[in-house]
Each structure stands twice: as C-alpha cells, then as structure tokens.
Amino acid sequence: MRISAAGAATREQVWLRYVTPELWPTWAPHLRGVTCADSTVRAGSSGTVHGPAGLRVPFEVLEIDDVQRTWSWRVGRPIGITMKHGVDDAPEAGARAWVELPLALLGYAPLAQLALRRLVRP
C-alpha cells in the first residue's frame, strides 16, 4: 500500500528531512528521538527510533538512491517490517513524499499520512 502527501516544500528540502535521522522527530509526531551513528542515512546505517512510553525499535537502512530520492529500511527485529520511502516533484509545485507499507500496517496508515503531510510543509 502506498501513502503520499504533496506540499510546498521543495524536493531537496523533503529529501534532506528524510535522510537526516536527527530531523525525523520534527515531522513524525510519533517519534521522540532517533539514535544513529550516521548523520545522514546510507545503506547499512542502523540505529533505534524512540517512540512514546519508552518504546525503542531498532532499524537498518537497506538501500538508498540519492538520484531517484528513494530509500528503504527494515524496522524491528528479529523479523522486522520493510518500508520504502521516496520523494518526487509534485505536478502542481513543491514535492510529493510517499511511503510503501505492507498491508499488515494498515492501522499505521493514518499516522503515516499525518507524518507525510508534516514532511512536505515548507
């Protein structure tokens, strides 16, 4: 399932927010913090996202394409859930951010939609 949101932020602004773990809590309201050794994610980056009530979930970035502006990661262990993210130019102006989620995360879709809307704000 793909969820997306368009906004006035430029593709470059959105991409920077996507690949900078320190910035994730500024647009993803369910994140309280992120621990990652890399200031910009790359294939192989790993760390922990910190959620509400002390929830800590490990992650690993699987691939990143700076040209296409896409990246994927596995969140959770030992099995984990893989999500793919990307940002495109919006037809009207600005950028369109998207995430591909497995159907098992259908309940997460409204929160993901909110995060994407915040991500594409200027």
C-alpha positions as a Markdown table, in Angstrom:
| # | Residue | x | y | z |
|---|---|---|---|---|
| 1 | Met | 0.0 | 0.0 | 0.0 |
| 2 | Arg | 1.4 | 3.4 | -0.9 |
| 3 | Ile | 0.5 | 6.6 | 1.0 |
| 4 | Ser | 1.6 | 10.0 | -0.2 |
| 5 | Ala | 1.2 | 13.7 | 0.5 |
| 6 | Ala | 2.1 | 16.8 | -1.5 |
| 7 | Gly | 3.2 | 20.1 | -0.2 |
| 8 | Ala | 5.1 | 23.3 | -0.9 |
| 9 | Ala | 8.5 | 22.2 | 0.4 |
| 10 | Thr | 11.0 | 21.5 | -2.4 |
| 11 | Arg | 12.1 | 18.0 | -3.3 |
| 12 | Glu | 15.5 | 18.8 | -1.9 |
| 13 | Gln | 14.1 | 20.0 | 1.4 |
| 14 | Val | 12.0 | 16.9 | 1.8 |
| 15 | Trp | 14.8 | 14.6 | 0.8 |
| 16 | Leu | 17.1 | 16.2 | 3.4 |
| 17 | Arg | 14.4 | 15.7 | 6.1 |
| 18 | Tyr | 14.0 | 12.1 | 5.0 |
| 19 | Val | 17.7 | 11.2 | 5.2 |
| 20 | Thr | 18.7 | 13.1 | 8.3 |
| 21 | Pro | 17.7 | 11.0 | 11.4 |
| 22 | Glu | 18.1 | 13.9 | 13.7 |
| 23 | Leu | 15.2 | 15.6 | 11.8 |
| 24 | Trp | 12.8 | 12.7 | 11.9 |
| 25 | Pro | 11.0 | 13.8 | 15.1 |
| 26 | Thr | 10.4 | 17.2 | 13.6 |
| 27 | Trp | 7.9 | 15.8 | 11.1 |
| 28 | Ala | 7.0 | 12.3 | 12.5 |
| 29 | Pro | 4.9 | 13.1 | 15.6 |
| 30 | His | 5.2 | 9.6 | 17.0 |
| 31 | Leu | 9.0 | 9.8 | 17.2 |
| 32 | Arg | 10.6 | 11.2 | 20.4 |
| 33 | Gly | 14.1 | 10.8 | 19.1 |
| 34 | Val | 16.5 | 8.7 | 17.0 |
| 35 | Thr | 19.8 | 7.2 | 17.8 |
| 36 | Cys | 22.0 | 6.6 | 14.7 |
| 37 | Ala | 25.8 | 6.8 | 14.3 |
| 38 | Asp | 25.3 | 8.4 | 10.8 |
| 39 | Ser | 24.2 | 12.0 | 10.5 |
| 40 | Thr | 22.8 | 11.1 | 7.0 |
| 41 | Val | 21.5 | 7.6 | 6.4 |
| 42 | Arg | 23.3 | 5.4 | 3.9 |
| 43 | Ala | 22.9 | 1.7 | 3.0 |
| 44 | Gly | 23.9 | -0.2 | 6.2 |
| 45 | Ser | 23.0 | 2.7 | 8.6 |
| 46 | Ser | 21.4 | 1.3 | 11.8 |
| 47 | Gly | 20.1 | 2.7 | 15.0 |
| 48 | Thr | 17.0 | 3.0 | 17.1 |
| 49 | Val | 13.8 | 5.0 | 16.8 |
| 50 | His | 12.4 | 6.2 | 20.2 |
| 51 | Gly | 8.6 | 6.3 | 20.4 |
| 52 | Pro | 6.1 | 7.2 | 23.2 |
| 53 | Ala | 6.2 | 5.5 | 26.6 |
| 54 | Gly | 9.8 | 4.5 | 26.2 |
| 55 | Leu | 9.3 | 2.3 | 23.1 |
| 56 | Arg | 12.6 | 1.6 | 21.3 |
| 57 | Val | 12.6 | 0.0 | 17.9 |
| 58 | Pro | 15.9 | -0.9 | 16.0 |
| 59 | Phe | 16.2 | -0.2 | 12.3 |
| 60 | Glu | 18.6 | -0.8 | 9.5 |
| 61 | Val | 18.7 | 1.1 | 6.2 |
| 62 | Leu | 18.7 | -1.4 | 3.3 |
| 63 | Glu | 19.3 | 0.8 | 0.3 |
| 64 | Ile | 19.3 | 4.4 | -0.7 |
| 65 | Asp | 19.3 | 6.1 | -4.1 |
| 66 | Asp | 20.2 | 9.8 | -3.9 |
| 67 | Val | 19.4 | 10.3 | -7.6 |
| 68 | Gln | 15.9 | 8.8 | -7.5 |
| 69 | Arg | 15.4 | 10.1 | -4.0 |
| 70 | Thr | 14.3 | 6.7 | -2.6 |
| 71 | Trp | 15.4 | 4.6 | 0.4 |
| 72 | Ser | 14.2 | 1.6 | 2.2 |
| 73 | Trp | 14.7 | 0.3 | 5.7 |
| 74 | Arg | 13.8 | -2.6 | 8.0 |
| 75 | Val | 12.3 | -1.6 | 11.3 |
| 76 | Gly | 12.2 | -4.0 | 14.2 |
| 77 | Arg | 13.9 | -7.3 | 14.9 |
| 78 | Pro | 14.3 | -10.2 | 14.6 |
| 79 | Ile | 11.8 | -10.3 | 11.6 |
| 80 | Gly | 11.1 | -6.6 | 11.1 |
| 81 | Ile | 9.0 | -4.7 | 8.6 |
| 82 | Thr | 10.4 | -3.3 | 5.4 |
| 83 | Met | 9.2 | 0.1 | 4.2 |
| 84 | Lys | 10.2 | 2.1 | 1.1 |
| 85 | His | 10.2 | 5.9 | 1.1 |
| 86 | Gly | 10.6 | 8.4 | -1.7 |
| 87 | Val | 10.1 | 11.9 | -2.8 |
| 88 | Asp | 9.1 | 13.2 | -6.2 |
| 89 | Asp | 8.4 | 16.5 | -7.7 |
| 90 | Ala | 4.7 | 17.3 | -7.3 |
| 91 | Pro | 2.9 | 18.1 | -10.5 |
| 92 | Glu | 1.4 | 21.3 | -9.2 |
| 93 | Ala | 4.6 | 22.5 | -7.3 |
| 94 | Gly | 6.7 | 21.5 | -4.4 |
| 95 | Ala | 7.2 | 17.8 | -3.6 |
| 96 | Arg | 5.3 | 14.6 | -3.1 |
| 97 | Ala | 6.6 | 12.3 | -0.3 |
| 98 | Trp | 5.5 | 8.7 | -0.2 |
| 99 | Val | 5.9 | 5.5 | 1.7 |
| 100 | Glu | 5.1 | 2.0 | 0.7 |
| 101 | Leu | 3.8 | -0.1 | 3.7 |
| 102 | Pro | 2.9 | -3.7 | 4.0 |
| 103 | Leu | -0.8 | -4.3 | 4.4 |
| 104 | Ala | -0.1 | -5.6 | 7.9 |
| 105 | Leu | 0.5 | -1.9 | 8.8 |
| 106 | Leu | -2.9 | -0.7 | 7.7 |
| 107 | Gly | -3.6 | 0.6 | 11.2 |
| 108 | Tyr | -0.5 | 2.8 | 10.9 |
| 109 | Ala | -1.6 | 4.4 | 7.7 |
| 110 | Pro | -3.4 | 7.5 | 9.3 |
| 111 | Leu | -0.3 | 8.3 | 11.4 |
| 112 | Ala | 2.0 | 7.8 | 8.4 |
| 113 | Gln | -0.3 | 10.2 | 6.4 |
| 114 | Leu | 0.0 | 12.8 | 9.1 |
| 115 | Ala | 3.8 | 12.5 | 9.2 |
| 116 | Leu | 4.0 | 12.8 | 5.4 |
| 117 | Arg | 1.8 | 16.0 | 5.4 |
| 118 | Arg | 4.2 | 17.5 | 8.0 |
| 119 | Leu | 7.2 | 16.3 | 6.0 |
| 120 | Val | 6.2 | 18.3 | 2.9 |
| 121 | Arg | 5.4 | 21.5 | 4.7 |
| 122 | Pro | 7.8 | 24.4 | 3.8 |
